[in-house]
Amino acid sequence: MCSDGVTEARNSTGTFYPLEERLRTWADISPWGLAGNLVDDLSRHTAGEHRDDITALVVRRTL
């Protein structure tokens, strides 16, 4: 789960952050690693200009 600050983050050309694409590539890392990747990648995508809250809850199901 995440806030609209993640899903609606845009870069300088107005392109939305590609959350689903990124999550597919991070599927096998720990929740802490995924959260760290998300923060770093969002900062790169928006050039560090966050205009809204950035909230995410990362949960991994174990069997």
All heavy atoms as TSV, in Angstrom:
chain	resi	resn	atom	element	x	y	z
A	1	MET	N	N	0.846	-1.170	0.000
A	1	MET	CA	C	0.000	0.000	0.000
A	1	MET	C	C	0.885	1.224	0.000
A	1	MET	O	O	1.965	1.206	0.591
A	1	MET	CB	C	-0.875	0.018	1.242
A	1	MET	CG	C	-2.048	-0.899	1.153
A	1	MET	SD	S	-3.309	-0.527	2.394
A	1	MET	CE	C	-2.425	-0.838	3.884
A	2	CYS	N	N	0.389	2.258	-0.633
A	2	CYS	CA	C	1.139	3.512	-0.630
A	2	CYS	C	C	0.189	4.679	-0.828
A	2	CYS	O	O	-0.938	4.514	-1.276
A	2	CYS	CB	C	2.214	3.501	-1.699
A	2	CYS	SG	S	1.593	3.368	-3.372
A	3	SER	N	N	0.691	5.849	-0.493
A	3	SER	CA	C	-0.114	7.062	-0.651
A	3	SER	C	C	-0.040	7.579	-2.085
A	3	SER	O	O	0.805	7.152	-2.876
A	3	SER	CB	C	0.386	8.136	0.313
A	3	SER	OG	O	1.688	8.536	-0.051
A	4	ASP	N	N	-0.890	8.538	-2.371
A	4	ASP	CA	C	-0.889	9.118	-3.712
A	4	ASP	C	C	0.379	9.908	-3.995
A	4	ASP	O	O	0.686	10.202	-5.134
A	4	ASP	CB	C	-2.133	9.970	-3.939
A	4	ASP	CG	C	-2.196	11.187	-3.033
A	4	ASP	OD1	O	-1.505	11.233	-2.014
A	4	ASP	OD2	O	-2.978	12.109	-3.355
A	5	GLY	N	N	1.145	10.234	-2.962
A	5	GLY	CA	C	2.424	10.896	-3.179
A	5	GLY	C	C	3.401	10.003	-3.927
A	5	GLY	O	O	4.333	10.487	-4.573
A	6	VAL	N	N	3.194	8.715	-3.853
A	6	VAL	CA	C	4.015	7.756	-4.600
A	6	VAL	C	C	3.438	7.565	-5.999
A	6	VAL	O	O	4.132	7.726	-6.998
A	6	VAL	CB	C	4.100	6.395	-3.869
A	6	VAL	CG1	C	4.866	5.380	-4.697
A	6	VAL	CG2	C	4.729	6.552	-2.495
A	7	THR	N	N	2.171	7.254	-6.074
A	7	THR	CA	C	1.562	6.923	-7.372
A	7	THR	C	C	1.419	8.127	-8.293
A	7	THR	O	O	1.370	7.956	-9.514
A	7	THR	CB	C	0.177	6.278	-7.178
A	7	THR	OG1	O	-0.669	7.181	-6.444
A	7	THR	CG2	C	0.286	4.956	-6.446
A	8	GLU	N	N	1.370	9.325	-7.725
A	8	GLU	CA	C	1.214	10.520	-8.550
A	8	GLU	C	C	2.491	11.342	-8.695
A	8	GLU	O	O	2.458	12.443	-9.248
A	8	GLU	CB	C	0.086	11.391	-7.984
A	8	GLU	CG	C	-1.261	10.695	-8.060
A	8	GLU	CD	C	-2.383	11.499	-7.430
A	8	GLU	OE1	O	-2.128	12.628	-6.942
A	8	GLU	OE2	O	-3.521	10.995	-7.420
A	9	ALA	N	N	3.605	10.819	-8.201
A	9	ALA	CA	C	4.884	11.527	-8.340
A	9	ALA	C	C	5.245	11.617	-9.819
A	9	ALA	O	O	5.107	10.646	-10.567
A	9	ALA	CB	C	5.974	10.789	-7.568
A	10	ARG	N	N	5.694	12.793	-10.228
A	10	ARG	CA	C	6.044	13.005	-11.643
A	10	ARG	C	C	7.462	13.526	-11.767
A	10	ARG	O	O	7.972	14.182	-10.877
A	10	ARG	CB	C	5.095	14.021	-12.273
A	10	ARG	CG	C	3.672	13.554	-12.334
A	10	ARG	CD	C	2.817	14.648	-12.925
A	10	ARG	NE	N	1.413	14.337	-12.820
A	10	ARG	CZ	C	0.556	14.508	-13.808
A	10	ARG	NH1	N	0.948	14.974	-14.966
A	10	ARG	NH2	N	-0.705	14.216	-13.635
A	11	ASN	N	N	8.046	13.242	-12.913
A	11	ASN	CA	C	9.368	13.793	-13.193
A	11	ASN	C	C	9.219	15.149	-13.882
A	11	ASN	O	O	8.112	15.661	-14.024
A	11	ASN	CB	C	10.223	12.811	-14.005
A	11	ASN	CG	C	9.681	12.552	-15.390
A	11	ASN	OD1	O	8.793	13.242	-15.884
A	11	ASN	ND2	N	10.219	11.535	-16.036
A	12	SER	N	N	10.328	15.719	-14.315
A	12	SER	CA	C	10.300	17.067	-14.895
A	12	SER	C	C	9.514	17.147	-16.200
A	12	SER	O	O	9.078	18.224	-16.602
A	12	SER	CB	C	11.723	17.572	-15.122
A	12	SER	OG	O	12.401	16.724	-16.034
A	13	THR	N	N	9.299	16.007	-16.871
A	13	THR	CA	C	8.522	16.011	-18.112
A	13	THR	C	C	7.050	15.648	-17.875
A	13	THR	O	O	6.277	15.565	-18.819
A	13	THR	CB	C	9.113	15.034	-19.153
A	13	THR	OG1	O	9.028	13.704	-18.636
A	13	THR	CG2	C	10.552	15.393	-19.477
A	14	GLY	N	N	6.693	15.398	-16.598
A	14	GLY	CA	C	5.309	15.079	-16.269
A	14	GLY	C	C	4.972	13.607	-16.277
A	14	GLY	O	O	3.824	13.230	-16.093
A	15	THR	N	N	5.981	12.760	-16.459
A	15	THR	CA	C	5.752	11.309	-16.475
A	15	THR	C	C	5.550	10.796	-15.053
A	15	THR	O	O	6.358	11.091	-14.160
A	15	THR	CB	C	6.954	10.587	-17.116
A	15	THR	OG1	O	7.159	11.114	-18.428
A	15	THR	CG2	C	6.725	9.089	-17.177
A	16	PHE	N	N	4.469	10.043	-14.847
A	16	PHE	CA	C	4.206	9.461	-13.535
A	16	PHE	C	C	5.277	8.440	-13.164
A	16	PHE	O	O	5.867	7.784	-14.032
A	16	PHE	CB	C	2.842	8.759	-13.506
A	16	PHE	CG	C	1.681	9.704	-13.440
A	16	PHE	CD1	C	0.861	9.874	-14.539
A	16	PHE	CD2	C	1.404	10.407	-12.288
A	16	PHE	CE1	C	-0.225	10.735	-14.491
A	16	PHE	CE2	C	0.327	11.272	-12.222
A	16	PHE	CZ	C	-0.495	11.440	-13.327
A	17	TYR	N	N	5.484	8.268	-11.863
A	17	TYR	CA	C	6.422	7.271	-11.368
A	17	TYR	C	C	5.909	5.874	-11.730
A	17	TYR	O	O	4.755	5.539	-11.448
A	17	TYR	CB	C	6.568	7.401	-9.850
A	17	TYR	CG	C	7.531	6.405	-9.277
A	17	TYR	CD1	C	8.888	6.511	-9.525
A	17	TYR	CD2	C	7.083	5.342	-8.519
A	17	TYR	CE1	C	9.776	5.585	-9.015
A	17	TYR	CE2	C	7.964	4.411	-8.001
A	17	TYR	CZ	C	9.308	4.541	-8.260
A	17	TYR	OH	O	10.180	3.609	-7.758
A	18	PRO	N	N	6.750	5.016	-12.330
A	18	PRO	CA	C	6.320	3.675	-12.774
A	18	PRO	C	C	6.352	2.646	-11.637
A	18	PRO	O	O	7.154	1.703	-11.644
A	18	PRO	CB	C	7.329	3.352	-13.867
A	18	PRO	CG	C	8.583	4.035	-13.418
A	18	PRO	CD	C	8.119	5.310	-12.761
A	19	LEU	N	N	5.481	2.809	-10.661
A	19	LEU	CA	C	5.501	1.977	-9.461
A	19	LEU	C	C	5.376	0.485	-9.761
A	19	LEU	O	O	6.176	-0.318	-9.268
A	19	LEU	CB	C	4.389	2.404	-8.498
A	19	LEU	CG	C	4.290	1.607	-7.202
A	19	LEU	CD1	C	5.569	1.733	-6.386
A	19	LEU	CD2	C	3.077	2.049	-6.403
A	20	GLU	N	N	4.393	0.094	-10.535
A	20	GLU	CA	C	4.192	-1.342	-10.802
A	20	GLU	C	C	5.411	-1.970	-11.464
A	20	GLU	O	O	5.819	-3.084	-11.117
A	20	GLU	CB	C	2.952	-1.563	-11.661
A	20	GLU	CG	C	1.669	-1.317	-10.902
A	20	GLU	CD	C	0.451	-1.625	-11.741
A	20	GLU	OE1	O	0.471	-2.632	-12.474
A	20	GLU	OE2	O	-0.520	-0.858	-11.647
A	21	GLU	N	N	6.004	-1.263	-12.402
A	21	GLU	CA	C	7.203	-1.760	-13.085
A	21	GLU	C	C	8.340	-1.971	-12.088
A	21	GLU	O	O	9.021	-2.986	-12.106
A	21	GLU	CB	C	7.617	-0.744	-14.145
A	21	GLU	CG	C	8.907	-1.067	-14.863
A	21	GLU	CD	C	9.283	0.055	-15.812
A	21	GLU	OE1	O	8.393	0.544	-16.540
A	21	GLU	OE2	O	10.467	0.439	-15.805
A	22	ARG	N	N	8.528	-0.992	-11.204
A	22	ARG	CA	C	9.605	-1.099	-10.219
A	22	ARG	C	C	9.360	-2.238	-9.236
A	22	ARG	O	O	10.269	-2.979	-8.883
A	22	ARG	CB	C	9.767	0.212	-9.451
A	22	ARG	CG	C	10.159	1.393	-10.278
A	22	ARG	CD	C	11.497	1.178	-10.988
A	22	ARG	NE	N	12.073	2.421	-11.404
A	22	ARG	CZ	C	11.859	3.020	-12.565
A	22	ARG	NH1	N	11.063	2.468	-13.455
A	22	ARG	NH2	N	12.433	4.164	-12.845
A	23	LEU	N	N	8.117	-2.368	-8.771
A	23	LEU	CA	C	7.808	-3.417	-7.791
A	23	LEU	C	C	8.090	-4.809	-8.344
A	23	LEU	O	O	8.535	-5.691	-7.610
A	23	LEU	CB	C	6.348	-3.310	-7.335
A	23	LEU	CG	C	6.030	-2.111	-6.454
A	23	LEU	CD1	C	4.531	-2.078	-6.154
A	23	LEU	CD2	C	6.837	-2.119	-5.176
A	24	ARG	N	N	7.853	-5.005	-9.628
A	24	ARG	CA	C	8.155	-6.311	-10.237
A	24	ARG	C	C	9.646	-6.635	-10.128
A	24	ARG	O	O	10.012	-7.780	-9.909
A	24	ARG	CB	C	7.721	-6.324	-11.695
A	24	ARG	CG	C	6.249	-6.509	-11.871
A	24	ARG	CD	C	5.876	-6.698	-13.344
A	24	ARG	NE	N	4.490	-6.365	-13.523
A	24	ARG	CZ	C	4.040	-5.222	-14.032
A	24	ARG	NH1	N	4.883	-4.324	-14.478
A	24	ARG	NH2	N	2.751	-4.996	-14.126
A	25	THR	N	N	10.491	-5.636	-10.297
A	25	THR	CA	C	11.938	-5.887	-10.257
A	25	THR	C	C	12.445	-6.054	-8.826
A	25	THR	O	O	13.530	-6.587	-8.629
A	25	THR	CB	C	12.733	-4.760	-10.958
A	25	THR	OG1	O	12.565	-3.549	-10.230
A	25	THR	CG2	C	12.282	-4.583	-12.385
A	26	TRP	N	N	11.681	-5.600	-7.847
A	26	TRP	CA	C	12.100	-5.694	-6.442
A	26	TRP	C	C	11.373	-6.797	-5.676
A	26	TRP	O	O	11.440	-6.855	-4.446
A	26	TRP	CB	C	11.853	-4.371	-5.729
A	26	TRP	CG	C	12.582	-3.199	-6.309
A	26	TRP	CD1	C	13.780	-3.211	-6.959
A	26	TRP	CD2	C	12.157	-1.844	-6.296
A	26	TRP	NE1	N	14.130	-1.942	-7.342
A	26	TRP	CE2	C	13.149	-1.077	-6.954
A	26	TRP	CE3	C	11.043	-1.192	-5.795
A	26	TRP	CZ2	C	13.051	0.295	-7.105
A	26	TRP	CZ3	C	10.947	0.173	-5.943
A	26	TRP	CH2	C	11.941	0.901	-6.591
A	27	ALA	N	N	10.700	-7.680	-6.341
A	27	ALA	CA	C	9.859	-8.684	-5.684
A	27	ALA	C	C	10.620	-9.610	-4.743
A	27	ALA	O	O	10.047	-10.100	-3.771
A	27	ALA	CB	C	9.127	-9.507	-6.736
A	28	ASP	N	N	11.879	-9.846	-4.988
A	28	ASP	CA	C	12.629	-10.823	-4.196
A	28	ASP	C	C	13.507	-10.219	-3.110
A	28	ASP	O	O	14.319	-10.925	-2.519
A	28	ASP	CB	C	13.496	-11.684	-5.123
A	28	ASP	CG	C	12.653	-12.558	-6.029
A	28	ASP	OD1	O	11.541	-12.950	-5.619
A	28	ASP	OD2	O	13.089	-12.842	-7.155
A	29	ILE	N	N	13.376	-8.935	-2.825
A	29	ILE	CA	C	14.198	-8.342	-1.775
A	29	ILE	C	C	13.376	-8.148	-0.511
A	29	ILE	O	O	12.148	-8.227	-0.521
A	29	ILE	CB	C	14.839	-7.012	-2.236
A	29	ILE	CG1	C	13.779	-5.971	-2.563
A	29	ILE	CG2	C	15.748	-7.241	-3.427
A	29	ILE	CD1	C	14.367	-4.614	-2.890
A	30	SER	N	N	14.038	-7.897	0.592
A	30	SER	CA	C	13.361	-7.744	1.879
A	30	SER	C	C	12.466	-6.507	1.881
A	30	SER	O	O	12.676	-5.576	1.092
A	30	SER	CB	C	14.397	-7.601	2.996
A	30	SER	OG	O	15.002	-6.312	2.931
A	31	PRO	N	N	11.482	-6.471	2.775
A	31	PRO	CA	C	10.645	-5.279	2.874
A	31	PRO	C	C	11.459	-4.007	3.140
A	31	PRO	O	O	11.192	-2.958	2.566
A	31	PRO	CB	C	9.697	-5.597	4.037
A	31	PRO	CG	C	9.562	-7.089	3.985
A	31	PRO	CD	C	10.949	-7.561	3.611
A	32	TRP	N	N	12.469	-4.099	4.003
A	32	TRP	CA	C	13.318	-2.927	4.281
A	32	TRP	C	C	14.080	-2.505	3.035
A	32	TRP	O	O	14.213	-1.319	2.735
A	32	TRP	CB	C	14.302	-3.205	5.414
A	32	TRP	CG	C	13.644	-3.223	6.751
A	32	TRP	CD1	C	13.398	-4.321	7.528
A	32	TRP	CD2	C	13.121	-2.114	7.476
A	32	TRP	NE1	N	12.759	-3.959	8.680
A	32	TRP	CE2	C	12.579	-2.601	8.684
A	32	TRP	CE3	C	13.054	-0.752	7.222
A	32	TRP	CZ2	C	11.984	-1.782	9.630
A	32	TRP	CZ3	C	12.458	0.067	8.176
A	32	TRP	CH2	C	11.937	-0.455	9.360
A	33	GLY	N	N	14.583	-3.473	2.294
A	33	GLY	CA	C	15.301	-3.177	1.054
A	33	GLY	C	C	14.382	-2.550	0.021
A	33	GLY	O	O	14.761	-1.591	-0.661
A	34	LEU	N	N	13.169	-3.074	-0.084
A	34	LEU	CA	C	12.210	-2.519	-1.030
A	34	LEU	C	C	11.863	-1.078	-0.657
A	34	LEU	O	O	11.836	-0.196	-1.518
A	34	LEU	CB	C	10.939	-3.368	-1.056
A	34	LEU	CG	C	9.965	-3.033	-2.176
A	34	LEU	CD1	C	9.222	-4.280	-2.615
A	34	LEU	CD2	C	9.003	-1.964	-1.778
A	35	ALA	N	N	11.628	-0.829	0.623
A	35	ALA	CA	C	11.310	0.536	1.062
A	35	ALA	C	C	12.459	1.489	0.749
A	35	ALA	O	O	12.240	2.600	0.268
A	35	ALA	CB	C	10.990	0.545	2.552
A	36	GLY	N	N	13.685	1.050	1.004
A	36	GLY	CA	C	14.844	1.877	0.693
A	36	GLY	C	C	14.977	2.150	-0.792
A	36	GLY	O	O	15.248	3.287	-1.206
A	37	ASN	N	N	14.774	1.111	-1.593
A	37	ASN	CA	C	14.822	1.288	-3.050
A	37	ASN	C	C	13.754	2.264	-3.519
A	37	ASN	O	O	14.001	3.101	-4.390
A	37	ASN	CB	C	14.613	-0.052	-3.769
A	37	ASN	CG	C	15.832	-0.924	-3.741
A	37	ASN	OD1	O	16.870	-0.557	-3.230
A	37	ASN	ND2	N	15.682	-2.120	-4.286
A	38	LEU	N	N	12.568	2.160	-2.946
A	38	LEU	CA	C	11.466	3.028	-3.339
A	38	LEU	C	C	11.796	4.493	-3.050
A	38	LEU	O	O	11.633	5.359	-3.910
A	38	LEU	CB	C	10.179	2.623	-2.610
A	38	LEU	CG	C	8.947	3.460	-2.899
A	38	LEU	CD1	C	8.581	3.418	-4.376
A	38	LEU	CD2	C	7.780	2.993	-2.035
A	39	VAL	N	N	12.289	4.780	-1.862
A	39	VAL	CA	C	12.645	6.162	-1.506
A	39	VAL	C	C	13.727	6.698	-2.438
A	39	VAL	O	O	13.614	7.800	-2.972
A	39	VAL	CB	C	13.100	6.244	-0.035
A	39	VAL	CG1	C	13.717	7.595	0.274
A	39	VAL	CG2	C	11.936	5.964	0.895
A	40	ASP	N	N	14.777	5.911	-2.640
A	40	ASP	CA	C	15.877	6.344	-3.509
A	40	ASP	C	C	15.412	6.551	-4.953
A	40	ASP	O	O	15.760	7.548	-5.584
A	40	ASP	CB	C	17.014	5.322	-3.490
A	40	ASP	CG	C	17.703	5.233	-2.141
A	40	ASP	OD1	O	17.518	6.136	-1.298
A	40	ASP	OD2	O	18.418	4.229	-1.918
A	41	ASP	N	N	14.616	5.611	-5.452
A	41	ASP	CA	C	14.170	5.683	-6.840
A	41	ASP	C	C	13.185	6.838	-7.059
A	41	ASP	O	O	13.244	7.519	-8.073
A	41	ASP	CB	C	13.543	4.345	-7.254
A	41	ASP	CG	C	13.501	4.161	-8.751
A	41	ASP	OD1	O	14.509	4.428	-9.426
A	41	ASP	OD2	O	12.436	3.750	-9.251
A	42	LEU	N	N	12.308	7.062	-6.094
A	42	LEU	CA	C	11.394	8.198	-6.183
A	42	LEU	C	C	12.164	9.519	-6.203
A	42	LEU	O	O	11.823	10.427	-6.961
A	42	LEU	CB	C	10.422	8.205	-5.001
A	42	LEU	CG	C	9.107	7.495	-5.193
A	42	LEU	CD1	C	8.378	7.389	-3.862
A	42	LEU	CD2	C	8.238	8.188	-6.207
A	43	SER	N	N	13.194	9.601	-5.387
A	43	SER	CA	C	14.005	10.819	-5.359
A	43	SER	C	C	14.690	11.056	-6.695
A	43	SER	O	O	14.761	12.193	-7.168
A	43	SER	CB	C	15.038	10.745	-4.239
A	43	SER	OG	O	14.398	10.870	-2.991
A	44	ARG	N	N	15.181	9.984	-7.296
A	44	ARG	CA	C	15.791	10.125	-8.625
A	44	ARG	C	C	14.758	10.543	-9.662
A	44	ARG	O	O	15.002	11.425	-10.484
A	44	ARG	CB	C	16.473	8.826	-9.055
A	44	ARG	CG	C	17.836	8.609	-8.458
A	44	ARG	CD	C	18.562	7.425	-9.100
A	44	ARG	NE	N	17.868	6.163	-8.894
A	44	ARG	CZ	C	17.982	5.408	-7.815
A	44	ARG	NH1	N	18.762	5.770	-6.821
A	44	ARG	NH2	N	17.324	4.272	-7.727
A	45	HIS	N	N	13.599	9.898	-9.611
A	45	HIS	CA	C	12.542	10.177	-10.593
A	45	HIS	C	C	12.073	11.630	-10.521
A	45	HIS	O	O	11.833	12.255	-11.550
A	45	HIS	CB	C	11.355	9.233	-10.369
A	45	HIS	CG	C	10.262	9.380	-11.362
A	45	HIS	ND1	N	10.345	8.855	-12.638
A	45	HIS	CD2	C	9.058	10.009	-11.286
A	45	HIS	CE1	C	9.242	9.156	-13.299
A	45	HIS	NE2	N	8.445	9.852	-12.498
A	46	THR	N	N	11.942	12.158	-9.314
A	46	THR	CA	C	11.424	13.516	-9.135
A	46	THR	C	C	12.533	14.547	-8.954
A	46	THR	O	O	12.239	15.702	-8.666
A	46	THR	CB	C	10.499	13.583	-7.907
A	46	THR	OG1	O	11.254	13.258	-6.733
A	46	THR	CG2	C	9.312	12.654	-8.045
A	47	ALA	N	N	13.781	14.134	-9.110
A	47	ALA	CA	C	14.938	15.016	-8.872
A	47	ALA	C	C	14.888	15.606	-7.465
A	47	ALA	O	O	15.258	16.750	-7.239
A	47	ALA	CB	C	15.013	16.100	-9.940
A	48	GLY	N	N	14.397	14.804	-6.512
A	48	GLY	CA	C	14.349	15.220	-5.114
A	48	GLY	C	C	13.249	16.202	-4.775
A	48	GLY	O	O	13.177	16.697	-3.660
A	49	GLU	N	N	12.368	16.472	-5.701
A	49	GLU	CA	C	11.297	17.443	-5.485
A	49	GLU	C	C	9.989	16.725	-5.178
A	49	GLU	O	O	9.198	16.419	-6.078
A	49	GLU	CB	C	11.143	18.320	-6.727
A	49	GLU	CG	C	10.487	19.627	-6.433
A	49	GLU	CD	C	10.585	20.585	-7.599
A	49	GLU	OE1	O	11.681	20.756	-8.149
A	49	GLU	OE2	O	9.530	21.128	-7.956
A	50	HIS	N	N	9.760	16.442	-3.905
A	50	HIS	CA	C	8.537	15.751	-3.480
A	50	HIS	C	C	7.477	16.794	-3.155
A	50	HIS	O	O	7.688	17.649	-2.308
A	50	HIS	CB	C	8.813	14.875	-2.263
A	50	HIS	CG	C	9.927	13.908	-2.477
A	50	HIS	ND1	N	9.807	12.834	-3.324
A	50	HIS	CD2	C	11.180	13.871	-1.998
A	50	HIS	CE1	C	10.941	12.164	-3.336
A	50	HIS	NE2	N	11.793	12.773	-2.544
A	51	ARG	N	N	6.343	16.720	-3.818
A	51	ARG	CA	C	5.287	17.714	-3.619
A	51	ARG	C	C	4.122	17.197	-2.788
A	51	ARG	O	O	3.141	17.892	-2.604
A	51	ARG	CB	C	4.786	18.183	-4.984
A	51	ARG	CG	C	5.881	18.854	-5.749
A	51	ARG	CD	C	5.421	19.316	-7.083
A	51	ARG	NE	N	6.564	19.891	-7.779
A	51	ARG	CZ	C	6.471	20.876	-8.628
A	51	ARG	NH1	N	5.312	21.382	-8.914
A	51	ARG	NH2	N	7.547	21.351	-9.204
A	52	ASP	N	N	4.240	15.972	-2.311
A	52	ASP	CA	C	3.171	15.375	-1.522
A	52	ASP	C	C	3.807	14.397	-0.544
A	52	ASP	O	O	5.000	14.116	-0.626
A	52	ASP	CB	C	2.183	14.656	-2.461
A	52	ASP	CG	C	0.818	14.400	-1.840
A	52	ASP	OD1	O	0.651	14.647	-0.624
A	52	ASP	OD2	O	-0.076	13.950	-2.560
A	53	ASP	N	N	2.992	13.877	0.367
A	53	ASP	CA	C	3.508	12.882	1.296
A	53	ASP	C	C	3.937	11.631	0.546
A	53	ASP	O	O	3.417	11.328	-0.522
A	53	ASP	CB	C	2.452	12.522	2.340
A	53	ASP	CG	C	1.260	11.793	1.720
A	53	ASP	OD1	O	0.699	12.351	0.758
A	53	ASP	OD2	O	0.908	10.708	2.177
A	54	ILE	N	N	4.900	10.936	1.116
A	54	ILE	CA	C	5.344	9.657	0.555
A	54	ILE	C	C	5.222	8.637	1.679
A	54	ILE	O	O	5.996	8.656	2.627
A	54	ILE	CB	C	6.786	9.735	0.046
A	54	ILE	CG1	C	6.854	10.711	-1.113
A	54	ILE	CG2	C	7.290	8.355	-0.374
A	54	ILE	CD1	C	8.255	10.995	-1.587
A	55	THR	N	N	4.230	7.794	1.556
A	55	THR	CA	C	3.956	6.794	2.581
A	55	THR	C	C	3.804	5.443	1.905
A	55	THR	O	O	3.134	5.333	0.890
A	55	THR	CB	C	2.653	7.131	3.330
A	55	THR	OG1	O	2.720	8.472	3.803
A	55	THR	CG2	C	2.426	6.179	4.481
A	56	ALA	N	N	4.440	4.430	2.497
A	56	ALA	CA	C	4.311	3.078	1.954
A	56	ALA	C	C	4.336	2.067	3.093
A	56	ALA	O	O	5.045	2.245	4.080
A	56	ALA	CB	C	5.436	2.788	0.984
A	57	LEU	N	N	3.547	1.040	2.943
A	57	LEU	CA	C	3.540	-0.090	3.861
A	57	LEU	C	C	3.949	-1.303	3.045
A	57	LEU	O	O	3.287	-1.647	2.045
A	57	LEU	CB	C	2.143	-0.300	4.448
A	57	LEU	CG	C	1.958	-1.549	5.294
A	57	LEU	CD1	C	2.821	-1.481	6.546
A	57	LEU	CD2	C	0.490	-1.722	5.656
A	58	VAL	N	N	5.048	-1.930	3.442
A	58	VAL	CA	C	5.566	-3.078	2.704
A	58	VAL	C	C	5.390	-4.325	3.587
A	58	VAL	O	O	5.888	-4.366	4.695
A	58	VAL	CB	C	7.057	-2.891	2.345
A	58	VAL	CG1	C	7.560	-4.077	1.531
A	58	VAL	CG2	C	7.259	-1.583	1.600
A	59	VAL	N	N	4.688	-5.306	3.074
A	59	VAL	CA	C	4.413	-6.535	3.802
A	59	VAL	C	C	4.812	-7.717	2.938
A	59	VAL	O	O	4.554	-7.726	1.737
A	59	VAL	CB	C	2.904	-6.636	4.147
A	59	VAL	CG1	C	2.609	-7.932	4.880
A	59	VAL	CG2	C	2.466	-5.437	4.946
A	60	ARG	N	N	5.442	-8.687	3.536
A	60	ARG	CA	C	5.790	-9.901	2.811
A	60	ARG	C	C	5.098	-11.084	3.463
A	60	ARG	O	O	5.168	-11.270	4.679
A	60	ARG	CB	C	7.304	-10.138	2.838
A	60	ARG	CG	C	7.638	-11.506	2.231
A	60	ARG	CD	C	9.073	-11.685	2.010
A	60	ARG	NE	N	9.380	-10.920	0.817
A	60	ARG	CZ	C	10.601	-10.696	0.382
A	60	ARG	NH1	N	11.621	-11.143	1.042
A	60	ARG	NH2	N	10.805	-9.998	-0.714
A	61	ARG	N	N	4.430	-11.858	2.670
A	61	ARG	CA	C	3.767	-13.058	3.162
A	61	ARG	C	C	4.777	-14.186	3.238
A	61	ARG	O	O	5.524	-14.429	2.304
A	61	ARG	CB	C	2.625	-13.442	2.232
A	61	ARG	CG	C	1.827	-14.609	2.744
A	61	ARG	CD	C	0.622	-14.804	1.908
A	61	ARG	NE	N	0.924	-15.772	0.866
A	61	ARG	CZ	C	0.026	-16.245	0.012
A	61	ARG	NH1	N	-1.196	-15.800	0.061
A	61	ARG	NH2	N	0.360	-17.127	-0.883
A	62	THR	N	N	4.803	-14.872	4.351
A	62	THR	CA	C	5.667	-16.037	4.495
A	62	THR	C	C	4.821	-17.288	4.581
A	62	THR	O	O	3.698	-17.265	5.071
A	62	THR	CB	C	6.543	-15.926	5.764
A	62	THR	OG1	O	5.702	-15.828	6.916
A	62	THR	CG2	C	7.449	-14.722	5.691
A	63	LEU	N	N	5.366	-18.352	4.101
A	63	LEU	CA	C	4.630	-19.622	4.109
A	63	LEU	C	C	5.114	-20.531	5.190
A	63	LEU	O	O	6.165	-20.535	5.652
A	63	LEU	CB	C	4.768	-20.315	2.750
A	63	LEU	CG	C	4.264	-19.498	1.571
A	63	LEU	CD1	C	4.565	-20.227	0.275
A	63	LEU	CD2	C	2.779	-19.252	1.706
